[in-house]
Amino acid sequence: MVLDNPIVFYTLVAVSIFVIYVCIILVGGKFLYGWTRHCKSRTRLFGKTVVITGGSTGVGKETAVDLAERGARIIITTRNCTRGEEAVKEIKNRTGNYNIEWMELDLTNFDSIHKFATRIKQSEIRLDILINCAAIVDFSTTNVTKNGYDYIFATNYIGHFLLTYLLLDLLKLSVPSRIINVSSVMHMLPFDLDLKTICDNGVKYPGLSGYMVSKLALVMHARSLSQRLTGSGVSVFAINPGLVKTELYIPFKSKMPTCFRKMLLWYLRKISLTPKAGAQGIIYAAVEESLQGSSGIYLDKSKVVDGNKLTKNEGLCQQLWDMSIMHIFSKKTRRNFVWCLFEESQGKGILKMVALSKICEILPKDYGYVILVGIESTFVNMWLAYNVGAARKKYEVKYPVMYHKEDGHVFNCIQRAHQNTLETYPQFLMTLFIGGLQYPRISAGAGVLYLLGRILYAKGYYTGDPDKRWWGEFGGLGFFILIGNSISFACHQLGCFTD
């Protein structure tokens, strides 16, 4: 018999063991990753608006189909015009809902994100659900965005962080509303985040790169944001949709040999969920009514579980939040962000502000002139106080007597010059520092003009002739400019002006 041949026998045994091993791996993988809980919620979404990044393919598109069937207005984003049009056409045909559209969005480009957010706020009166779903998985890429970030990290995390922040006002107006960060089981793999290396070879925070780190950052962002939105009516969730067979794997590359990469891709496709099955967890997070009030949780498909232990490290989450806040705003938009600092620190404290020690990194660079003028005003007051002290000694007017008993005495004029300046000093500082947030150079110039006026005002008073105090009358012009700048800032806060 053939089996009597030892070589044939052991070859068959080896092949059988290999086949059994492969079957065990496939069955085990399918058991761990190839199942899902289908969303059974019958919640209708008529009158609701949903934005889905990356909604032209994969789980994003299937999520859009389901929510469209529930009656929602759907806005999907993509960088590819053709793909966007095809996806919209398909969703309309599958659901019969024609309130679907696509908008262009490049999450690696801050200008594109700002443009998209502005368009949404101008065209939509509400935003009920924001699903941050877009992602890339190319492990071999070393590309850097024009803003200096790792390409994958910028697409998967930084872009979504900025987009979420820009759309928060609209979400707050539409409460109860939800923000859903689509993460991955691979967020469990990183053991630490390197936030200490700020720049290396032109790459900002090189320790924050790659798919796994970006997905971990999304979970940490959901946790941090939920704490800052407590009581606002906006819920934030992070979710692992499962291992899904989508176009996400098409550009999948790595440094491993081609044969092993192909075997890995074959295995992943065999145990992966279909896009429709993978979308169930996202749909659950979007519509399940029992989740209301559970903001900040991490869902594995539709089950609440613990994420990576780093997501519970409050200090690390705060560091990531601070880093994100500091670097999502370009020099061009830092001034606008300072306005947001004041706006968001009011009421329920929607966003916890960065530490005071870091505010100077956010303020407009020209704000340094405003600070120098404030310091200059201190020296002017010290000079006025010194002159009062010298006059007391000269004319023998002792404390606590404020004025010389002789009406019209020179000492009284010197004292009044100091007193009159102190009476308007708090108002001067307030208008200087507040108006300077919007117009730092103009406010600094107006402040200098005011202080020069106060000096000549005092010089005129020192002659003993009160009428000569009007030498410094021009300083009032600087004060009125500061008041005007502060009023402009107040109007911006109240939404009277648009940028």
C-alpha positions in Angstrom: 0.0 0.0 0.0 0.9 3.6 -0.6 0.7 4.3 3.2 3.4 1.7 3.8 5.9 4.1 2.3 7.2 6.2 5.3 7.8 9.3 3.2 4.2 9.3 1.9 2.8 8.5 5.3 4.6 11.3 7.1 3.9 13.7 4.3 0.1 13.0 4.6 0.3 13.3 8.4 2.1 16.7 8.0 -0.5 17.9 5.4 -3.3 16.7 7.6 -1.9 18.5 10.7 -1.4 21.7 8.6 -5.0 21.5 7.3 -6.4 21.0 10.8 -4.2 23.8 12.0 -5.5 26.1 9.3 -9.1 25.1 10.0 -8.6 25.8 13.7 -7.1 29.2 12.9 -10.0 30.0 10.5 -12.7 28.8 12.9 -11.0 30.5 15.9 -10.6 33.7 13.9 -14.2 33.6 12.7 -15.4 33.0 16.2 -13.4 35.9 17.6 -13.8 38.4 14.8 -16.3 37.1 12.3 -19.6 37.7 14.1 -21.7 40.7 15.1 -24.9 41.7 16.9 -27.4 43.1 14.5 -28.9 46.4 15.6 -32.6 45.7 16.4 -33.5 49.3 17.2 -36.4 50.6 15.2 -35.6 54.3 15.9 -36.7 56.6 13.1 -34.6 59.6 12.1 -37.0 61.8 10.3 -35.8 65.4 10.5 -32.4 64.4 11.6 -29.1 65.2 9.9 -26.2 62.8 9.8 -22.6 63.5 8.6 -20.4 60.4 7.9 -16.8 60.9 6.9 -15.7 58.2 4.5 -19.3 57.4 3.8 -18.7 56.5 0.1 -17.4 53.0 0.8 -17.3 50.1 3.3 -19.0 50.4 6.7 -19.4 54.1 6.2 -21.6 53.5 3.1 -23.6 50.7 4.8 -24.1 52.9 7.8 -25.4 55.6 5.5 -27.8 53.2 3.9 -29.3 52.1 7.2 -29.7 55.6 8.6 -31.1 56.8 5.3 -33.7 54.0 5.5 -34.7 55.4 8.9 -35.4 58.7 7.2 -32.4 60.8 8.1 -30.8 63.4 5.8 -27.3 62.0 5.0 -24.2 63.9 4.1 -21.2 61.7 3.2 -17.7 62.9 2.7 -15.0 61.8 0.2 -12.0 63.1 -1.6 -13.0 61.4 -4.8 -15.8 63.2 -6.7 -16.7 60.2 -8.9 -16.9 57.9 -5.9 -19.0 60.4 -4.0 -21.5 60.7 -6.9 -21.7 56.9 -7.3 -22.2 56.3 -3.6 -25.0 58.9 -3.4 -26.7 57.4 -6.4 -26.5 53.9 -4.9 -27.8 54.9 -1.5 -30.7 56.7 -3.1 -31.6 53.6 -5.2 -31.3 51.2 -2.3 -33.3 53.3 0.2 -35.7 55.5 -1.8 -34.4 58.4 0.4 -33.4 61.2 -1.9 -32.2 63.5 0.9 -28.7 62.4 0.4 -25.6 64.3 -0.8 -21.9 64.2 -0.7 -19.3 66.9 0.0 -15.6 67.0 -0.6 -13.3 66.6 2.4 -9.6 65.9 2.7 -8.9 65.1 6.4 -5.1 65.6 5.9 -5.7 69.2 4.8 -6.7 71.7 7.5 -8.0 74.2 4.9 -10.2 71.6 3.4 -11.6 70.8 6.9 -12.3 74.4 7.7 -14.0 74.9 4.3 -16.2 71.8 4.8 -17.2 72.8 8.3 -18.1 76.3 7.1 -20.2 74.9 4.3 -22.0 72.6 6.8 -22.8 75.4 9.2 -24.0 77.6 6.4 -26.3 75.0 4.8 -27.5 73.0 7.7 -29.7 74.2 10.6 -28.9 71.1 12.7 -26.5 68.3 13.0 -27.7 65.3 15.1 -25.1 62.7 14.5 -21.4 63.0 13.4 -19.7 59.7 12.5 -15.9 59.9 12.2 -15.5 56.9 10.0 -12.9 57.7 7.4 -9.5 55.8 7.8 -6.5 54.4 6.0 -4.5 51.4 6.9 -1.3 51.5 4.8 1.4 50.3 7.2 4.2 50.9 4.8 3.6 54.7 4.2 6.0 57.2 5.6 4.2 60.2 4.0 3.9 63.4 5.9 1.1 65.9 5.4 1.8 69.6 4.6 1.0 70.4 8.2 3.8 68.1 9.3 2.0 65.0 10.6 2.2 61.4 9.8 -0.3 60.8 7.0 -2.2 58.0 8.6 -2.4 59.7 12.0 -3.5 63.0 10.3 -6.3 61.2 8.4 -7.6 58.9 11.1 -7.2 61.3 14.2 -6.0 64.9 13.7 -8.4 65.6 10.9 -11.4 64.2 12.9 -10.4 66.1 16.0 -10.4 69.4 14.2 -13.6 68.6 12.3 -15.4 67.6 15.5 -14.3 70.8 17.2 -15.5 73.0 14.3 -18.9 71.3 14.3 -19.5 71.3 18.0 -21.7 74.5 18.0 -24.1 72.9 15.5 -24.2 69.7 17.5 -24.9 71.6 20.7 -27.8 73.3 19.0 -29.3 69.9 18.0 -29.3 68.1 21.3 -29.7 65.3 22.0 -26.9 64.6 19.5 -24.1 62.1 19.1 -20.5 62.0 18.1 -19.1 58.5 17.1 -15.4 57.8 16.7 -14.9 54.6 14.7 -11.8 52.9 16.2 -10.5 49.4 15.8 -9.5 46.4 18.0 -6.0 47.3 17.0 -6.1 50.2 19.4 -5.4 47.7 22.1 -1.9 47.0 20.8 0.1 50.2 21.7 1.6 50.1 25.2 2.5 53.8 25.4 2.2 57.1 23.6 5.3 59.2 22.9 4.2 62.8 23.4 7.7 64.1 24.4 9.4 64.1 21.0 7.8 67.2 19.5 9.6 67.1 16.1 12.0 64.8 14.3 13.1 65.2 10.6 10.3 67.6 10.0 7.6 65.3 11.4 5.6 66.6 14.3 5.2 64.1 17.1 6.8 61.2 15.3 5.7 58.9 18.2 2.2 59.5 17.1 2.1 57.7 13.8 0.6 54.6 12.2 -2.8 53.0 12.2 -2.8 51.5 15.7 -1.8 54.7 17.5 -4.3 56.8 15.5 -7.2 54.4 16.5 -6.0 54.6 20.2 -6.1 58.4 20.0 -9.7 58.3 18.7 -10.8 56.3 21.8 -8.9 58.7 24.1 -10.4 61.7 22.3 -13.9 60.2 22.8 -13.2 59.9 26.5 -11.7 63.3 26.9 -14.4 65.0 24.9 -17.3 63.3 26.7 -15.9 64.7 30.0 -15.9 68.2 28.6 -19.4 67.8 27.2 -20.9 66.6 30.4 -24.4 68.0 30.8 -24.5 69.5 27.3 -26.8 66.9 25.7 -24.0 65.8 23.3 -23.0 62.1 23.7 -19.6 60.8 22.5 -18.9 57.1 21.8 -15.9 55.2 20.5 -16.6 51.9 18.7 -14.8 48.9 17.2 -17.0 47.8 14.3 -15.0 44.5 14.1 -12.7 43.1 11.4 -14.5 44.1 8.2 -13.8 43.1 4.7 -13.7 46.5 2.9 -11.7 48.5 0.4 -9.6 49.6 3.4 -7.4 46.6 2.7 -6.8 47.4 -1.0 -3.9 49.7 -0.3 -2.7 47.5 2.6 1.0 47.2 2.5 3.8 46.5 5.0 7.5 45.7 5.2 6.8 41.9 5.4 7.6 39.7 2.4 4.9 39.8 -0.4 4.0 36.1 0.1 3.3 36.5 3.8 1.4 39.7 3.2 -0.8 38.0 0.6 -1.4 35.1 3.0 -2.3 37.5 5.8 -4.7 39.4 3.5 -6.3 36.1 2.4 -6.7 35.1 6.1 -8.2 38.5 7.1 -10.7 38.3 4.3 -11.8 34.9 5.3 -12.6 35.8 8.9 -13.8 39.3 8.3 -17.3 40.6 8.5 -19.2 42.0 5.5 -19.5 45.8 5.4 -23.2 45.5 6.3 -22.4 43.3 9.3 -19.5 45.6 10.3 -21.8 48.7 10.2 -24.2 47.2 12.8 -22.2 48.4 15.8 -21.9 51.9 14.4 -25.7 52.0 13.7 -26.3 50.8 17.2 -24.2 53.6 18.6 -26.1 56.1 16.4 -29.7 55.1 17.2 -29.8 53.0 20.3 -31.9 55.0 22.8 -30.6 53.1 25.9 -27.1 54.7 25.3 -28.4 58.1 26.0 -26.6 59.3 29.1 -23.7 56.8 28.7 -21.3 59.2 27.0 -17.6 58.2 26.9 -18.1 54.5 26.7 -16.2 52.2 24.3 -18.2 49.7 22.3 -16.9 46.5 20.8 -19.5 46.1 18.0 -22.6 46.7 20.2 -21.2 45.6 23.6 -19.8 48.0 26.2 -16.2 46.8 27.1 -13.0 48.2 28.5 -10.6 49.6 25.9 -6.8 49.9 26.1 -5.7 50.8 29.6 -4.0 53.9 28.3 -7.5 55.4 27.6 -8.1 55.5 31.4 -4.8 57.4 32.0 -6.2 60.8 32.7 -2.8 62.5 32.5 -2.0 61.0 29.2 -5.4 61.8 27.8 -5.0 65.4 28.9 -1.5 65.6 27.2 -3.0 64.2 24.0 -5.8 66.7 24.2 -3.5 69.6 24.8 -1.2 68.6 22.0 -4.2 68.4 19.6 -5.6 71.8 20.6 -2.2 73.4 20.2 -1.5 72.1 16.8 -4.8 71.9 14.9 -4.8 75.7 14.5 -2.5 77.3 12.1 -1.1 80.8 12.7 -3.8 82.1 10.4 -6.5 80.8 12.7 -5.0 81.1 16.2 -6.7 84.4 16.8 -10.1 82.8 16.1 -9.2 80.0 18.5 -8.5 82.5 21.3 -12.1 83.7 20.9 -13.2 80.1 21.3 -11.2 79.9 24.6 -13.5 82.5 26.1 -16.6 81.2 24.5 -16.2 77.6 25.6 -15.1 78.5 29.2 -18.6 80.0 29.9 -21.8 78.3 30.9 -21.4 74.5 31.4 -17.7 74.5 30.5 -18.2 72.7 27.2 -14.4 72.4 26.7 -11.8 72.3 29.4 -9.2 74.8 28.5 -5.5 74.1 28.2 -3.2 75.0 31.1 -2.5 78.7 31.6 1.2 78.0 31.1 0.4 77.1 27.5 -2.0 79.9 26.5 0.9 82.0 25.2 1.4 79.3 22.5 -2.1 80.0 21.3 -2.3 83.8 21.5 -1.4 85.7 18.3 2.3 86.4 18.1 1.7 90.1 17.9 0.0 89.9 21.3 3.4 90.4 22.8 3.2 94.1 21.9 0.0 94.3 24.0 1.8 92.7 27.0 4.7 95.1 26.7 2.3 98.1 26.7 0.7 96.7 29.8 4.1 96.5 31.4 4.8 100.1 30.3 1.7 101.3 32.0 3.0 99.9 35.2 6.1 102.0 35.0 4.0 105.1 34.1 2.0 104.6 37.3 5.2 104.0 39.3 6.5 107.3 38.0 3.4 109.1 38.9 3.4 107.6 42.4 7.1 108.5 42.8 6.3 112.1 42.0 3.5 112.2 44.6 5.9 110.8 47.2 8.5 113.4 46.3 5.9 116.2 46.5 4.8 115.0 49.9 8.3 115.3 51.2 8.8 118.7 49.6 5.6 120.2 50.8 5.5 118.3 54.1 2.1 116.6 53.4 2.1 113.5 55.6 0.0 110.3 55.1 -2.9 109.7 55.2 -3.7 113.3 54.3 -4.7 113.2 50.6 -4.6 116.9 49.7 -2.9 120.1 51.0 -5.1 122.3 53.1 -4.4 125.2 50.7 -6.8 125.1 47.8 -5.0 125.1 44.4 -1.7 124.1 45.9 0.9 122.5 43.5 0.8 119.3 45.6 -2.9 119.0 45.0 -2.3 119.1 41.3 0.4 116.4 41.5 -1.9 114.2 43.6 -4.8 114.7 41.2 -2.7 113.7 38.2 -1.9 110.4 39.9 -5.4 109.9 41.2 -7.1 110.7 37.9 -4.9 108.1 36.1 -5.6 105.4 38.7 -9.4 106.0 38.3 -9.3 104.9 34.7 -6.5 102.4 35.0 -8.7 99.2 35.4 -10.8 100.2 32.4 -7.6 100.8 30.4 -6.1 97.4 31.2 -9.4 95.6 30.5 -9.9 97.2 27.0 -6.2 96.8 26.2 -6.0 93.1 26.9 -9.5 92.2 25.5 -9.3 94.4 22.4 -5.7 93.1 21.8 -7.0 89.6 21.3 -8.6 90.7 18.0 -6.4 93.6 17.0 -3.1 93.3 18.9 -1.0 95.9 17.0 -3.8 98.5 16.9 -4.5 98.0 20.6 -0.8 98.2 21.5 -0.5 101.4 19.4 -3.6 102.9 21.0 -2.3 102.0 24.5 1.0 103.8 23.8 -1.0 106.8 22.6 -3.0 106.8 25.8 0.0 106.5 28.1 1.8 109.3 26.3 -1.3 111.4 26.9 -1.3 110.5 30.6 2.4 111.6 30.9 1.7 115.0 29.2 -1.5 115.3 31.3 0.6 114.9 34.4 3.3 117.3 33.2 0.7 120.0 32.5 -0.8 119.4 36.0 2.6 119.6 37.6 2.9 123.3 36.6 0.2 124.1 39.2 -2.2 125.3 36.5 -5.0 122.7 36.1 -5.9 124.1 32.7 -2.6 122.9 31.3 -3.5 119.2 32.0 -5.2 119.3 28.6 -1.7 118.9 27.1 -2.4 115.2 27.2 -6.0 115.4 25.8 -5.0 113.4 22.7 -4.5 110.3 25.0 -8.3 110.1 25.1 -8.3 109.1 21.4 -6.2 106.0 22.2 -8.7 105.1 25.0 -11.6 105.3 22.6 -9.8 103.1 20.1 -9.3 100.5 22.8 -13.0 100.7 23.7 -13.9 100.2 20.0 -11.7 97.1 19.7 -13.3 95.6 22.8 -16.7 96.2 21.5 -15.7 94.5 18.2 -14.5 91.5 20.2 -17.8 91.4 22.2 -19.8 91.5 19.0 -17.8 88.6 17.6 -18.5 86.6 20.8 -22.2 87.4 20.4 -22.2 86.3 16.7 -22.9 89.7 15.3 -20.1 89.4 12.8 -19.0 86.5 10.6 -15.5 85.9 9.5 
